[in-house]
Amino acid sequence: MNSRESVALVTGASSGIGKAIAIRLVEAGYRVYGTSRRGAQDSRQLFEMLPLDVTSDASVEAAITELLRLHGRIDVLVNNAGFGVAPAGAEESSIEQAKAIFETNFFGLVRMTRAVLPHMRRQESGRIINISSVVGFLPAPYGALYAATKHAVEGYSESLDHEVRTKGIRVSLIEPAYTKTHFDANLLAADSTLEVYRGMGAHVEKALSDAITKGDAPSVVADVVLKAATAARPKVRYTAGSLAGKLRLIRRFAPAGLIDAALRKDLGLDTPAASQPRIHAVER
């Protein structure tokens, strides 16, 4: 794919991983449009922003229509928009909150994909790159809903790639581990809190914040996205960063019982009185 003639659209590009991806694609020669719910434009920014709410059919249609009006094509879609719930027991989130996180993290991605596929089919080319997480293939105690959305993204993306591959379109997943962003600062609080989970949830929240502080720069993820966008034979899955790569290997080759026991020990899940359990279960 010749990036000098290509148009890329990156959702959730106002900060963090999405912004780093947009900048990296600009540097590689793409004409890049980022999106956010506000679509705020910074004069110092290297790419244009479009207002887009991935939970709204009308908003998605308007943004895609505008991009096609301007350029007549969309070559790369990066689905990055998403959010998480602060570490808490799964039953501490209401059904309404569970639906909300799926509406953005999964159905928003599906909505964007459905909007661009007809145009990519007509072009007989295109790349759809979905930002997943290592919790798309690992469990995340006290982050079950976020992990569930990423597991859904993984299954959808791998299945879709088989459907569109003969039409000149490829779908790839990017799986980061801890990344230095404001992701943890923007987590929603669980809306149905229970005292029984409060202590462990607080331990996991602190550990997550500490791990993100020591995590990879967003540029690490951006570099992998560019690799997936430009590869002559793109892979379905790419890990981003050394920790993510190690966790993928462990998940693939280590016995399930060993992974299960190590995770529970590391989190202190079998010792309720434990005061400072550590954590290796990760989120982007």
N, C-alpha and C positions, 0 to 999 in steps of 0.2 A: 504494500500500500504506500503510495507516494504522499507523505504528510504535507508536502508543499501545496497540494491541491485539495486537502481534506478538511472537512468541517467536523468538529467535535463538540459534544454537549455533555456537560458534567453537572449532575444534580448535587445539591448541598455543597456549593462551592464558595460560600461566604467566608469560611475559615477552615482550619485543620487540614485533614486529609484531602478533602475536596478542593480546597484552594491550592494546595501543593500539586495536585494532579493537573489542575487547569494550567498552572504556571509551567509545569514541566512539558505539557503538550504544546504550549505556545513556543517555548524554547526550541522544540523539535520541529517547528514550522507549521503546526496546525492553526487553523482559524478556530478559536475556542470561544464558546459561550458557556458561562456558568449560570447556575440558577440558585435562587433562594426564595423564600416566601415573600420577602420584601423586594428583592431584585435591586438592592441599593448599589449604586455605581460609585466607585472610588476613582478619582481622576488619576491616581497613581497606579491603578490596576492595569495589568497587561492584557486583560481579557474583558469582554463585555458581559454584563449580568442581565438575565431575564427574570422577571417575576414568575414563579411557578410553584404551585402547591401540588405535590405528587398525590395527595389524597383527593384531588378534585379532577373529574373527567374534563370539565370545561377548561380549567386552568392548563392542564396538560395539552389539550387540543389547541388552545390559543398559542402556547409557546412553540409547539411543533409547526403550526401553520405559519407563524412569524419567521421561524428559521428557514423554512422552505421558500417563503416569499423572498427572503434576502439572498439565499444561495442555491435553492433548487435541489439540495441534497443534504444528507446527514450520513457521515461516514463512520463516526465513532460515538457510541452512547456509553457514558460511564454512570452507572447507577450507584450513587454514594449516599444519598440522603437517608438519614435514619436517626433513631434515638434509643436510649435504654431506660430501664427503671433502676433506681438505686438498689444496691444489694438488699434483698429481703426474701422471705420465704415465698414460694410460688402462690400459696393461698392468701397472701397479703395483698394481691392485686385483684381487683374486681374483674368480672367478665368484661365490663365496659373498658377498663384499662387494657386488658389483654387484646381486645378488638382494636383499640387505638394503636398499639405498637405494631400489630400486624398490618393495619391499614397503611402505615407509613413504610415500615421496613420491608414488607413483602408485597402487599397489594399495590403500593406505590411503584415498586420496581416492575411489577407485572403491567401496570397501567402505562408506564413509560415505554416498556418493551413493545407492547401491542401498538402503541402509537407510531413507533419508528419502523417496525418490521415491514409494512406494506411498501414503504419508500425504499428500504434497503433491498427488498425483493425485486423491485423495478430496476434498481441500479445493478442488481446481481452482485452486490458487494456490501460489506459492512462488518463492524465489530461491535459487539455488546459486551461490556466488561462490568461485572457485578462485584461490588466490594462486600465480601463476606467477612469471615473472622475464623480464628482457630476454634472458636466455640460453635462453628458450623460443623465440626467433626468431633468435638470433645464436649463432655457435659460441663455445665456451669452451675453448680449448686449456688443458690441465692442469686441466680441470674437466669432462671429457667425460661422466662418468656423471651428474653433477648436471644438466648441460645436457640430457642424453638424457631424464631424468625430466621435465623441464619441457617439452621438445618433445612428449613423450607426453601430458602434461596438456593442452597446447594442442589437440592433435588430438582428444582425447577430448571436451573441453569444447565445442569448436565443433560437433562432430558431434552430441553429446547435445542441444545447444540446438535444433537442427533437429527432433529427435525429440519434444521435450516442449513446444515453443512453443505448439502448439494446445491443450494441456492446462492452460494458465494458468501454466506454469512457465518461468522464464528462467534461463539459465546464462551467467555472465560471468567473464572472466579479468581479473585485475589484474596488471600487469607493472611491478614496481619495478626500479630500478637499484640502486646502492649505498645501503644504509640503515643508520643508526647503531644497530646491535644487537650482541649478543654472538655473532652467527652464526659469525664466524671463530674465536672462542674454543672453540666446541663442535664443530668439524670433526673427523671421524675421520681418523686417520692411515691412509694406504694400507697394506695388509697384505702387500704383496709387492714391497718397495722394490728398485729397481735403480739402481746408481750412475750410469748414463748419463743419468738424468733429474734427479738430485739438485740440481745447480746451478741449472738453470732453474726447477725447482719451488720452490726457496727464494726466487728473485727474484720469482716470481709471488705467492707467499704474502705477502711483505713488501708488495708493491704493493697486493694485495687488502686487507690490514690498514690500510694508509695511506688507501686510497680509502674504506673503510667509515667510518673516523674522520671524514672530510670529507663523508660522505653525508647524505641526507635524514633527517629525524626520522621515526620510525615513524608519527607522527600524519599525515604526508603520505599514506601508504598508507591509513591508517584513513579519512581524509576521502574518498578515492576509493571505498573499499568502501561507505561510506554513500551516496555518489552512485549507485552501481550498485544498491544495495538499494532505493532510493526512487524511482528514475527511472520515469516512466510508460512510456517506451520505452527500456529498458536496451540498451546496446551489448554485443556479445560481448566486445570487448577494450577495456580502459582502461589507458593507461600511467599511472604514478604518479611524479611529479617531472619536472623540466625535462630532465634528462639522458636519462631513459627516453623521453620524447617525441621528443627529437632523434634518438636511436638508431633509433626506430621509423621516422621519416621517412627516415633514411639507408638503412635496410634496404629500404624500399619503393621509393625512387627512384634510388639510386646504382647504377651498374653492379656486377655481382657481382665482376668482376675487380678493380675499384678497392677494394671493401670487403676482399677477400681480401688484396690487397697491403698495404693500410693496417694491417690487423690483424697481419700477419706482421712488418712493419717496426716497429710499435709494441711488439710483444713481443720483438723481436730474434730471431725464430725461425730466421732464415737466417744468423745470426752467432753460432755456439755460444760464441765467446770473449767475447761482449759481457758487460760486468760489471754494468750497471744498466739493463736494458730497462724501459720503462714499460709500463703496461697500461691498456686501456680496456674490455676484455672484462669483463662484470660479472655479479655474482650478488647475489641478495637476502640 
